[in-house]
Amino acid sequence: MPRFSFNACQFRDILLLKYIKGLLVILIITLCTDAATAQKRFITRSGHQFSLNNKPYYYIGTNYWYGGLLALQKNGKERLKKELDFLKSQGVNNLRVLVGTEGKGLVNGVERVKPAFQFEQGEFNMEILGGLDFLLYEMGKRKMYAILFLSNNWEWSGGFLQYLNWNGVITDSVMQSKLNWDDLRENTSKFYSCEPCQKDYEKQLRLVLNHVNKYTKQKYIDEPSIMAWELANEPRPMRTAAVDKYKQWTSSVAKLIKSIDHNHLVTLGTEGIMGTDESADLFKEVHQPKEVDYLTIHIWPKNWGWFKDTSIVKSLPELISKTQQYIRQHEEIANELNKPLVVEEFGLPRDNHSFDPASSSYSRDKLYDAVFAEWAGSRKQGGVIAGCNFWAFAGTARPVPGQIFWKEGDDLMGDPPQEEQGLNSVFDSDNITWKIIRSYTLSQKSIK
């Protein structure tokens, strides 16, 4: 009897041990599967290509800089969802969005984006991130991805000038007055040698990265609908004398972001050679650190004097040729660095420089087609040109008749407050433009 009892207990213990081992195996498999799934959700870099779900990721996207602010406006959430659905239907699945807006009042003589995230030095309006939370939540539902730029070289969202003003480097009167080009360059370049300014920037950066999305319940560093962080919109040294400090700053901030966020890509947000003191060597050098995952370029024929205001159609062949040359010049550098290249801003006014949504966009459409063709050729060959984000999507917004510039209470659209409303905006009614976009976004699905 005792012997039989011992065997029964032993048998029971063996079964219990096997059961526990089985549970452990299931738990380990589940954890590994969850980790693998999580890893696949993020866009990563593999050499000269982006990767999503272990497949090369090539995309056509747009600039939607105001997307994080829409949910804060009256009926803004409905507009946002409608516009995301529209973009998705056009095959546009990548959005470049502004995060950091700093300060209030006139800057460089013009209105700036409002409301501000950092409205006073070190004081933040967290409702702004609530708007971005909603955008990312809705994008996640649609399997869309965001590139988020953290501040701005230019005045229209406060940016570097505001940090300089807060720290006493430039006065209120200088901040508010309309600066000429040389004065703007001289003042903005001081950001790279202003340590208190950079600490203020880093404070905002850390707050954003560690913010918890109230809809997804995830920190931004764990948010899969985010593709990448950009240091700023178009960070330039502005002056040759600031180049060394500029290099130090871009490198240190990229390292800082990577030390906090191990999931997302990082890039600088540059315009290319035009924005790096017109030096190919400098452009290459600042994109060389391992913490910088990919290269960006912007193409602005109007701003760069590639045509005169009234001669867009006449100048079109030369304009497109220069665009192609600019892309290919940077494509070569991207190949040397073995990193992806994104043409993340390019735009053009309508023919005859009209702001009317009903006017001809023939020249712009030709420019878009030329840029997309460069991208499509690269994609077909598995090349470095990984993405395009045209500037900019205006959605259902329309310019106010008889009013050139944005005023508080107006619908936000692709053109920031300091620019004529309708200048570079692509509206949902631009049928010919969208037909061109669809010819690339929908055909890409058949390319292996």
C-alpha positions in Angstrom: 0.0 0.0 0.0 2.7 2.6 0.8 4.6 1.6 -2.3 1.5 2.2 -4.5 0.9 5.6 -2.8 4.5 6.6 -3.5 4.2 5.7 -7.2 1.0 7.6 -7.6 2.5 10.7 -6.0 5.5 10.4 -8.2 3.3 10.1 -11.3 1.4 13.2 -10.2 4.6 15.2 -9.8 5.8 14.1 -13.2 2.6 15.3 -14.8 2.7 18.6 -12.9 6.3 19.1 -14.0 5.4 18.4 -17.6 2.4 20.8 -17.4 4.6 23.6 -16.0 7.2 23.0 -18.7 4.5 23.1 -21.3 3.2 26.4 -20.0 6.8 27.8 -20.0 7.3 26.8 -23.6 4.0 28.4 -24.6 4.9 31.5 -22.7 8.3 31.7 -24.4 6.8 31.2 -27.8 4.2 33.8 -27.2 6.8 36.4 -26.0 9.1 35.7 -28.9 6.1 35.9 -31.3 5.0 39.2 -29.8 8.6 40.6 -29.9 8.9 39.5 -33.6 5.5 41.0 -34.4 6.4 44.3 -32.7 9.7 44.4 -34.5 8.0 43.9 -37.8 5.5 46.8 -37.1 8.3 49.4 -37.2 9.9 50.7 -40.4 13.6 50.0 -40.1 16.7 50.4 -42.3 18.5 47.6 -44.0 21.5 49.1 -45.8 20.3 51.4 -48.5 16.6 50.4 -48.2 13.8 50.9 -45.7 12.2 47.7 -44.5 8.7 46.9 -43.3 7.6 43.4 -42.4 10.9 42.1 -43.7 10.2 43.6 -47.2 11.6 46.7 -48.9 9.5 49.8 -48.1 9.1 52.4 -50.9 6.5 55.0 -50.7 4.9 58.2 -52.0 3.7 60.5 -49.3 2.9 64.1 -48.6 3.6 67.0 -46.2 0.7 67.4 -43.8 2.5 69.7 -41.4 -0.7 70.9 -39.7 -2.1 67.3 -39.2 -1.4 67.3 -35.5 -3.4 70.5 -35.0 -6.5 69.6 -36.9 -8.1 67.6 -34.1 -8.0 70.8 -31.9 -10.2 72.8 -34.3 -14.0 72.8 -34.6 -15.1 69.8 -36.6 -11.3 69.1 -37.0 -11.5 65.4 -36.1 -14.1 64.8 -38.8 -12.0 66.7 -41.4 -8.9 64.8 -40.4 -10.6 61.4 -40.7 -12.1 62.3 -44.1 -8.7 63.5 -45.4 -6.9 60.5 -44.2 -9.4 58.3 -45.9 -8.9 60.3 -49.1 -5.1 60.0 -48.9 -5.3 56.3 -48.3 -7.6 55.9 -51.4 -5.0 57.7 -53.5 -2.2 55.3 -52.3 -0.5 58.0 -50.2 0.5 56.4 -46.9 3.3 58.5 -45.4 2.8 61.9 -43.8 5.4 64.5 -42.7 4.1 66.4 -39.7 5.2 69.3 -37.5 5.5 68.6 -33.8 7.3 71.5 -32.2 5.7 74.9 -32.3 7.3 77.5 -30.2 6.2 81.0 -28.9 3.5 83.4 -29.8 3.1 86.7 -31.6 4.7 88.0 -34.7 8.0 86.6 -35.8 10.1 88.0 -38.6 7.1 90.3 -39.3 4.6 87.6 -40.0 2.0 85.4 -38.2 3.3 82.1 -37.0 1.6 78.7 -36.5 -0.8 78.7 -33.5 -1.6 77.5 -31.0 2.0 76.8 -29.8 3.1 73.7 -28.1 5.8 75.5 -26.1 4.0 78.8 -25.6 6.5 80.2 -23.1 10.0 79.1 -22.3 9.7 75.8 -20.6 5.9 75.9 -20.5 4.0 73.4 -22.7 0.4 73.1 -23.8 -0.1 69.4 -23.6 -3.4 69.6 -25.6 -1.3 70.1 -28.7 0.2 66.6 -28.2 -3.4 65.4 -27.7 -4.1 66.5 -31.3 -1.0 64.6 -32.5 -2.2 61.6 -30.4 -5.4 61.5 -32.4 -3.6 61.9 -35.7 -1.3 59.0 -35.0 -4.1 56.9 -33.7 -6.1 57.4 -36.9 -3.1 56.8 -39.0 -2.4 53.5 -37.2 -5.9 52.3 -38.1 -5.1 52.9 -41.8 -1.5 51.6 -41.7 -0.1 55.0 -42.5 3.3 56.2 -41.2 4.4 59.6 -39.9 7.7 61.5 -40.2 7.7 64.0 -37.3 10.0 67.1 -37.3 10.8 68.4 -33.9 11.4 72.1 -34.6 12.1 74.6 -37.4 15.0 76.5 -38.9 12.5 79.0 -40.2 10.3 81.4 -38.3 6.8 80.3 -39.3 6.5 77.9 -36.3 8.8 79.8 -33.9 11.7 77.5 -34.2 15.3 78.4 -33.6 14.7 82.2 -33.6 12.3 81.7 -30.7 14.9 79.8 -28.6 17.4 82.6 -29.3 14.8 85.2 -28.2 14.0 83.4 -25.0 17.6 83.2 -24.1 18.4 86.9 -24.8 20.5 86.4 -27.9 18.1 88.4 -30.0 15.7 91.1 -28.7 12.0 91.2 -29.0 12.2 94.0 -31.6 14.5 92.0 -33.8 12.3 88.9 -33.3 9.2 90.7 -34.4 10.6 92.8 -37.3 10.9 91.8 -40.9 14.6 90.7 -41.3 16.4 90.9 -44.6 18.1 87.7 -45.8 21.5 88.4 -44.4 20.2 89.4 -41.0 18.0 86.3 -40.8 21.0 84.1 -41.6 23.2 85.9 -39.1 20.7 85.6 -36.3 19.5 82.0 -36.9 23.1 80.8 -37.2 23.7 81.8 -33.6 21.5 78.9 -32.4 24.3 76.4 -32.9 26.5 78.2 -30.4 23.8 78.9 -27.9 23.9 76.2 -25.3 20.9 77.4 -23.3 18.9 77.4 -26.6 19.9 73.8 -27.3 19.0 72.8 -23.7 15.5 74.2 -24.2 15.2 72.3 -27.5 16.3 69.1 -25.8 13.8 69.6 -23.0 11.0 69.8 -25.6 12.5 66.8 -27.5 12.6 64.6 -24.4 9.0 65.6 -23.5 7.7 64.6 -26.9 9.6 61.3 -27.2 8.4 60.1 -23.7 4.8 61.3 -24.1 2.1 58.7 -23.8 -0.5 58.6 -26.5 -3.8 58.9 -24.8 -5.6 56.8 -27.5 -3.0 54.0 -28.0 -1.7 54.1 -24.4 1.9 53.8 -25.8 4.8 56.1 -25.4 5.8 57.8 -28.7 9.1 55.9 -28.6 6.9 52.7 -28.9 4.4 54.1 -31.3 4.5 52.0 -34.6 2.7 54.6 -36.7 5.8 56.8 -36.3 8.4 56.1 -39.0 11.1 58.7 -38.1 12.1 61.7 -36.1 13.6 64.7 -37.8 15.8 67.1 -35.9 14.1 70.1 -37.5 12.6 71.4 -40.7 15.5 72.4 -43.0 18.3 72.9 -40.4 21.0 75.0 -42.1 24.2 76.3 -40.7 23.1 79.6 -42.3 26.6 81.0 -42.2 29.9 79.3 -43.1 31.3 80.4 -39.7 28.6 78.2 -38.0 29.4 75.0 -39.9 31.5 73.4 -37.2 28.9 74.0 -34.5 26.2 72.9 -36.9 28.0 69.6 -37.4 28.4 69.1 -33.6 24.8 69.8 -33.0 23.3 67.6 -35.6 25.5 64.7 -34.5 24.8 65.1 -30.8 21.0 65.4 -31.2 20.9 62.3 -33.4 22.8 60.4 -30.7 20.4 61.8 -28.1 17.3 60.6 -29.9 18.8 57.2 -30.5 19.7 56.9 -26.8 16.1 57.4 -25.9 14.3 55.7 -28.8 15.5 52.4 -30.1 12.6 51.7 -32.4 12.5 54.6 -34.8 14.6 56.0 -37.6 16.3 59.4 -37.3 17.2 61.9 -40.0 18.2 65.6 -40.0 15.5 67.1 -42.3 17.9 69.0 -44.6 17.3 70.4 -48.1 20.4 68.7 -49.5 23.4 70.6 -50.8 21.5 73.8 -51.1 20.9 73.7 -47.3 24.4 72.7 -46.3 26.4 75.8 -47.3 26.1 74.6 -50.9 28.7 71.9 -50.0 28.3 68.3 -51.1 31.1 67.3 -48.7 29.2 68.9 -45.8 26.0 67.2 -46.8 27.7 63.9 -46.9 29.6 64.4 -43.6 26.5 65.3 -41.5 24.6 62.2 -42.8 27.6 59.9 -42.2 27.1 59.1 -38.5 25.5 55.7 -37.8 22.8 57.4 -35.8 21.5 59.2 -38.9 19.5 56.5 -40.8 18.8 58.2 -44.1 19.3 61.3 -46.2 16.7 63.9 -47.2 16.5 66.6 -49.9 14.0 69.3 -50.7 13.5 70.9 -54.1 12.2 74.5 -54.4 12.5 75.8 -58.0 10.8 79.1 -57.1 12.8 79.9 -54.0 16.0 78.9 -55.7 15.5 81.2 -58.7 15.1 78.4 -61.3 12.4 80.5 -63.0 10.7 83.9 -62.8 7.3 84.2 -61.3 5.5 84.7 -64.6 7.5 82.2 -66.7 6.9 78.8 -65.1 5.6 77.1 -68.3 8.3 78.7 -70.4 11.0 77.6 -68.0 9.6 74.1 -67.5 12.2 72.1 -69.5 15.2 73.7 -67.7 13.3 73.5 -64.4 12.7 69.7 -64.7 16.3 69.1 -65.9 17.7 70.9 -62.8 15.3 68.9 -60.6 16.5 65.6 -62.1 20.2 66.6 -61.8 19.7 67.6 -58.1 18.0 64.3 -57.3 20.7 62.3 -59.1 23.5 64.2 -57.4 22.2 63.2 -54.0 21.4 59.7 -55.2 25.1 59.3 -55.8 26.0 60.4 -52.3 23.3 58.1 -50.8 24.9 55.2 -52.7 28.3 56.1 -51.2 26.9 56.1 -47.7 24.7 53.0 -48.4 21.7 54.8 -46.9 18.2 55.5 -48.3 17.3 58.9 -49.8 13.9 60.6 -49.5 12.8 63.6 -51.6 10.7 64.9 -48.8 9.7 68.3 -50.0 9.1 69.5 -53.5 6.6 72.0 -54.8 5.6 74.6 -57.4 3.0 77.3 -57.7 0.2 77.0 -60.2 0.6 78.3 -63.7 0.8 82.1 -63.8 1.4 82.1 -60.0 -2.3 81.8 -59.3 -3.7 80.9 -55.9 -7.1 79.8 -57.2 -7.7 76.1 -56.7 -9.6 76.0 -60.1 -6.6 77.4 -62.1 -4.2 75.3 -64.1 -1.5 73.2 -62.4 0.1 72.0 -65.6 3.7 72.9 -64.6 3.4 71.5 -61.1 2.0 68.3 -62.5 4.9 67.9 -64.9 7.3 68.5 -62.0 5.6 65.9 -59.8 5.7 63.4 -62.7 9.4 64.0 -63.1 10.1 63.4 -59.4 7.9 60.4 -59.2 9.6 58.9 -62.3 13.0 59.1 -60.5 11.5 57.4 -57.5 9.8 54.7 -59.6 13.0 53.9 -61.5 14.9 53.5 -58.2 12.2 51.3 -56.8 12.2 49.0 -59.7 15.9 48.5 -59.4 15.9 48.3 -55.6 17.7 51.6 -55.4 18.3 54.2 -52.8 15.5 56.7 -53.6 13.0 55.2 -51.1 10.3 57.9 -50.8 8.8 61.1 -51.9 6.7 63.6 -49.9 5.2 66.3 -52.0 4.5 69.8 -50.5 1.8 70.0 -49.6 -1.6 68.5 -49.0 -4.4 71.0 -48.4 -7.3 68.6 -48.3 -10.7 70.1 -48.1 -9.5 73.6 -47.1 -9.7 76.5 -49.5 -8.2 80.0 -49.6 -10.4 82.9 -48.4 -11.4 84.9 -51.5 -9.7 88.3 -51.5 -7.4 87.4 -48.6 -3.8 86.4 -49.4 -2.3 85.3 -46.0 -3.6 83.1 -43.2 -5.4 84.6 -40.3 -6.4 82.9 -37.0 -9.7 81.1 -37.5 -9.0 80.2 -41.1 -8.7 76.6 -42.2 -5.2 75.3 -42.1 -3.8 74.2 -45.4 -0.6 73.2 -47.0 0.8 76.7 -47.1 2.2 78.0 -43.7 1.0 81.4 -42.4 3.9 83.4 -43.9 3.1 82.2 -47.4 0.3 83.0 -49.8 -2.6 80.6 -49.1 -2.8 78.4 -52.2 0.8 78.9 -53.3 1.9 75.3 -53.2 -1.2 73.5 -51.8 -2.6 70.5 -53.5 -6.4 70.4 -52.9 -8.6 67.3 -52.9 -10.2 68.8 -56.1 -6.9 68.7 -58.1 -8.1 65.8 -60.1 -5.3 65.8 -62.7 -2.6 65.9 -60.0 -4.2 63.0 -58.1 -4.5 61.0 -61.3 -0.7 61.4 -61.8 -0.1 60.4 -58.1 -2.3 57.3 -58.5 -0.5 56.2 -61.6 2.5 55.7 -59.4 1.1 54.7 -56.0 -1.3 52.1 -57.4 1.1 50.7 -60.0 3.8 50.2 -57.4 1.8 47.3 -55.8 2.6 45.2 -58.9 6.3 45.9 -58.8 8.3 43.2 -57.0 
